[in-house]
């Protein structure tokens, strides 16, 4: 299993230079860490290839592509709003490398997060971006169709947030009917479902039952620390009183979150998704 903390520059480049000018921060991060398309990103990401390289990949048997879906939303005062996007992209890269013959599309960052008039759900808070469900479904269909016509035979929908899972399932059903065997879509619901179920149960088993909630609590914060700790305001979190609904934390308590606890969940997500994709590849040759 990959050590998530050793991704270092790969994930840390998402959020560097707080308090510095953007230009200086970028120059410093590139000088220290190198460009984005290195390591796992270079191995897995569609965006790191030229068109001729994509064509060569498909010709050589890379016929599966993951569309990672994130979302831009409030996650309490102590996690940056890009949480789902960073987790979805980084974990999808790991999953693709382990599954084999798989590339990873750019993460989908604009998803349904609630109404804007009146403001509902996460849209009640600054920092959230929402699009209508029909726009979201159309985006997924268009992206999937783009991959199909390029020769990808298997398109995998992998979502890091619970609010749009039913829309992803609907897109998968519609495309599988429309394509009639030309290509196939796999919606990996279990990638998300391990977090509120198996992962939450594991944390409860270690004595953290009162701290596990629904959003921006112990499990959510620990997952983020495991993938990219630069997105968590750790010093402020440790000094904070227990946050609640008014602060955007729904149940539980994030203050004892750790990367070690987070790796329990990320390992579950990676194993679950790899197994689902490999089974899909065998059943759709």
C-alpha positions as CSV (number, residue, x, y, z in Angstrom):
1,X,0.0,0.0,0.0
2,X,1.2,3.5,-0.8
3,X,2.2,5.6,2.1
4,X,0.0,8.7,1.7
5,X,2.2,10.9,3.8
6,X,5.1,10.2,1.5
7,X,3.2,11.8,-1.4
8,X,4.8,15.0,0.0
9,X,5.2,17.3,-3.0
10,X,2.6,15.5,-5.1
11,X,-0.3,16.5,-2.9
12,X,1.3,19.5,-1.1
13,X,1.6,21.4,-4.3
14,X,-2.2,21.9,-4.2
15,X,-1.9,24.3,-1.2
16,X,1.4,26.1,-0.6
17,X,2.5,29.6,0.1
18,X,-0.1,30.8,2.6
19,X,0.9,34.4,3.4
20,X,3.3,34.6,0.4
21,X,2.7,36.1,-3.0
22,X,1.2,33.7,-5.5
23,X,4.2,34.0,-7.8
24,X,6.8,33.5,-5.1
25,X,4.9,30.6,-3.6
26,X,4.7,28.9,-7.0
27,X,8.4,29.4,-7.7
28,X,9.3,28.1,-4.3
29,X,7.1,25.0,-4.5
30,X,8.4,24.1,-8.0
31,X,12.0,24.6,-7.0
32,X,11.5,22.4,-3.9
33,X,9.2,19.8,-5.3
34,X,9.2,19.8,-9.1
35,X,6.2,20.1,-11.4
36,X,2.9,18.4,-11.1
37,X,3.3,15.6,-13.6
38,X,5.7,13.5,-11.7
39,X,5.4,10.2,-9.7
40,X,1.9,8.9,-9.5
41,X,0.4,11.8,-11.5
42,X,2.7,11.1,-14.4
43,X,1.8,7.4,-14.3
44,X,-1.9,7.8,-14.0
45,X,-3.3,11.2,-15.1
46,X,-4.9,11.8,-18.5
47,X,-4.0,15.5,-18.2
48,X,-0.3,14.7,-18.0
49,X,-0.3,13.2,-21.5
50,X,-0.1,14.6,-25.0
51,X,-2.8,13.4,-27.4
52,X,-0.3,11.1,-29.1
53,X,0.6,9.5,-25.8
54,X,-3.1,9.0,-25.0
55,X,-3.5,7.3,-28.4
56,X,-0.5,5.1,-27.7
57,X,-1.9,4.2,-24.2
58,X,-5.2,3.0,-25.7
59,X,-3.5,1.1,-28.4
60,X,-1.3,-0.7,-25.8
61,X,-4.4,-1.8,-23.8
62,X,-5.1,1.1,-21.4
63,X,-8.8,1.0,-21.9
64,X,-10.2,2.0,-18.5
65,X,-10.5,5.6,-17.3
66,X,-11.6,6.9,-13.9
67,X,-13.6,10.1,-13.7
68,X,-13.0,11.2,-10.1
69,X,-15.7,13.4,-8.7
70,X,-15.0,15.8,-5.8
71,X,-16.9,18.9,-5.0
72,X,-16.2,22.4,-3.6
73,X,-17.9,22.9,-0.2
74,X,-17.6,24.1,3.3
75,X,-16.2,21.5,5.7
76,X,-16.2,23.4,8.9
77,X,-13.6,26.1,9.9
78,X,-10.6,23.7,9.9
79,X,-10.7,22.0,6.5
80,X,-10.2,23.8,3.2
81,X,-13.1,23.8,0.7
82,X,-11.1,21.8,-1.9
83,X,-11.1,18.7,0.4
84,X,-13.1,16.4,-1.9
85,X,-11.2,17.5,-5.0
86,X,-7.8,16.8,-3.6
87,X,-8.9,13.5,-2.0
88,X,-10.6,12.3,-5.1
89,X,-7.7,13.1,-7.4
90,X,-4.9,11.7,-5.2
91,X,-6.8,8.5,-4.3
92,X,-7.9,7.9,-7.9
93,X,-4.3,8.1,-9.0
94,X,-3.4,5.4,-6.5
95,X,-6.4,3.2,-7.4
96,X,-5.6,3.5,-11.2
97,X,-1.9,2.4,-10.7
98,X,-3.0,-0.6,-8.6
99,X,-5.9,-1.6,-10.9
100,X,-3.7,-1.5,-14.0
101,X,-4.5,-0.4,-17.6
102,X,-6.2,2.7,-16.2
103,X,-5.9,6.4,-16.5
104,X,-7.5,9.2,-14.3
105,X,-9.4,12.1,-15.8
106,X,-9.2,15.6,-14.3
107,X,-11.3,15.8,-11.1
108,X,-14.9,17.1,-11.4
109,X,-14.9,20.0,-8.9
110,X,-18.4,21.5,-9.6
111,X,-21.2,19.4,-8.3
112,X,-24.7,19.8,-6.7
113,X,-24.2,21.2,-3.2
114,X,-27.7,22.7,-2.6
115,X,-29.9,25.5,-3.9
116,X,-28.8,29.1,-4.2
117,X,-32.2,30.6,-3.9
118,X,-33.1,30.0,-1.2
119,X,-29.7,28.8,0.0
120,X,-29.8,25.3,1.3
121,X,-27.4,22.5,2.4
122,X,-23.7,23.5,2.2
123,X,-24.7,26.6,0.1
124,X,-25.7,28.2,3.3
125,X,-22.0,28.7,3.9
126,X,-19.4,30.8,2.0
127,X,-16.8,28.7,0.2
128,X,-19.3,26.3,-1.5
129,X,-20.0,26.1,-5.3
130,X,-23.1,24.4,-6.5
131,X,-24.5,23.4,-10.0
132,X,-27.9,22.0,-10.8
133,X,-28.2,18.2,-11.0
134,X,-29.0,18.3,-14.7
135,X,-25.8,20.3,-15.4
136,X,-23.8,17.8,-13.3
137,X,-25.3,14.8,-15.1
138,X,-24.7,16.4,-18.5
139,X,-21.1,17.0,-17.6
140,X,-20.5,13.4,-16.6
141,X,-22.3,12.1,-19.8
142,X,-20.2,14.4,-22.0
143,X,-17.0,13.4,-20.4
144,X,-17.8,9.7,-20.5
145,X,-18.8,10.0,-24.2
146,X,-15.5,11.8,-24.9
147,X,-13.6,8.9,-23.5
148,X,-15.7,6.3,-25.4
149,X,-15.1,7.8,-28.8
150,X,-11.3,7.8,-28.1
151,X,-11.3,4.0,-27.6
152,X,-11.8,3.7,-23.8
153,X,-14.0,0.6,-23.2
154,X,-14.6,1.1,-19.5
155,X,-15.4,4.4,-17.7
156,X,-15.4,4.4,-13.9
157,X,-17.4,7.0,-11.9
158,X,-15.8,7.5,-8.5
159,X,-17.4,10.1,-6.1
160,X,-15.9,11.4,-2.9
161,X,-19.1,13.1,-1.6
162,X,-22.4,11.6,-0.7
163,X,-24.8,14.3,-2.0
164,X,-24.6,13.3,-5.7
165,X,-24.2,9.6,-5.6
166,X,-27.7,8.9,-6.9
167,X,-27.0,11.2,-9.9
168,X,-23.9,9.2,-10.7
169,X,-25.8,6.0,-10.5
170,X,-28.4,7.4,-12.9
171,X,-25.8,8.5,-15.4
172,X,-24.2,5.0,-15.4
173,X,-27.5,3.3,-16.0
174,X,-28.4,5.7,-18.9
175,X,-25.1,5.3,-20.6
176,X,-25.0,1.6,-20.3
177,X,-28.4,1.4,-22.0
178,X,-27.4,3.9,-24.7
179,X,-24.0,2.3,-25.5
180,X,-25.4,-1.3,-25.8
181,X,-22.1,-3.0,-25.3
182,X,-19.8,-0.5,-27.2
183,X,-18.4,0.5,-23.8
184,X,-19.5,0.2,-20.2
185,X,-19.7,2.4,-17.2
186,X,-19.0,1.3,-13.6
187,X,-20.3,3.4,-10.8
188,X,-18.3,2.5,-7.7
189,X,-20.7,3.4,-4.9
190,X,-18.8,1.3,-2.3
191,X,-15.8,3.7,-2.6
192,X,-17.9,6.2,-0.8
193,X,-20.0,3.9,1.3
194,X,-17.0,2.4,3.2
195,X,-16.5,5.8,4.9
196,X,-19.9,6.1,6.8
197,X,-20.0,2.3,7.4
198,X,-16.8,0.1,7.6
199,X,-14.5,3.0,8.4
200,X,-16.8,4.6,10.9
201,X,-17.2,1.1,12.5
202,X,-13.4,0.7,12.7
203,X,-13.1,4.1,14.5
204,X,-15.8,3.2,16.9
205,X,-14.0,0.0,17.6
206,X,-11.0,2.0,18.6
207,X,-13.0,4.0,21.1
208,X,-13.8,7.1,19.0
209,X,-17.6,6.5,18.8
210,X,-18.6,9.8,20.2
211,X,-16.3,11.7,17.8
212,X,-17.6,10.1,14.6
213,X,-20.4,12.1,13.0
214,X,-21.6,13.0,9.5
215,X,-19.4,15.8,8.1
216,X,-16.1,17.6,9.0
217,X,-15.7,15.5,12.1
218,X,-13.1,13.0,13.2
219,X,-13.3,10.7,10.2
220,X,-13.5,13.4,7.6
221,X,-10.6,15.4,9.1
222,X,-8.5,12.3,9.5
223,X,-9.0,11.3,5.9
224,X,-7.8,14.7,4.8
225,X,-4.8,14.6,7.1
226,X,-3.8,11.2,5.5
227,X,-4.0,12.6,2.0
228,X,-2.8,16.2,2.3
229,X,-2.4,17.7,5.8
230,X,-1.9,21.2,4.3
231,X,-5.7,21.4,3.8
232,X,-6.3,21.1,7.6
233,X,-5.8,24.0,10.0
234,X,-4.3,21.8,12.6
235,X,-3.0,24.4,15.1
236,X,-6.4,26.2,15.3
237,X,-8.2,22.9,15.5
238,X,-6.3,21.6,18.5
239,X,-7.1,24.9,20.4
240,X,-10.7,25.1,19.4
241,X,-13.8,24.3,21.5
242,X,-15.9,21.5,20.1
243,X,-17.4,22.8,16.9
244,X,-21.0,22.2,16.0
245,X,-23.7,22.7,13.3
246,X,-23.3,26.5,13.3
247,X,-19.7,26.0,12.3
248,X,-20.5,23.5,9.6
249,X,-19.5,20.4,11.6
250,X,-22.4,17.9,11.6
251,X,-22.1,15.6,14.6
252,X,-18.9,14.2,16.2
253,X,-15.8,16.0,17.1
254,X,-12.7,16.5,14.8
255,X,-10.2,17.6,17.4
256,X,-8.5,14.2,17.9
257,X,-8.2,13.5,14.1
258,X,-4.9,12.1,12.9
259,X,-3.3,10.9,9.7
260,X,-2.9,7.5,11.2
261,X,-6.6,7.2,11.7
262,X,-7.2,8.6,8.2
263,X,-5.1,5.9,6.6
264,X,-7.4,3.3,8.0
265,X,-10.2,4.8,5.8
266,X,-8.1,5.6,2.7
267,X,-6.7,2.0,2.7
268,X,-10.3,0.7,2.8
269,X,-11.4,3.0,0.0
270,X,-8.4,2.1,-2.2
271,X,-8.8,-1.7,-1.7
272,X,-12.5,-1.5,-2.4
273,X,-12.2,0.5,-5.6
274,X,-9.3,-1.6,-6.9
275,X,-11.2,-4.8,-6.4
276,X,-14.4,-3.3,-8.1
277,X,-12.4,-2.1,-11.1
278,X,-10.5,-5.3,-11.6
279,X,-13.7,-7.3,-11.4
280,X,-15.2,-4.9,-13.9
281,X,-12.3,-5.3,-16.2
282,X,-12.6,-9.1,-16.1
283,X,-16.3,-9.1,-16.7
284,X,-16.1,-6.6,-19.6
285,X,-13.2,-7.7,-21.7
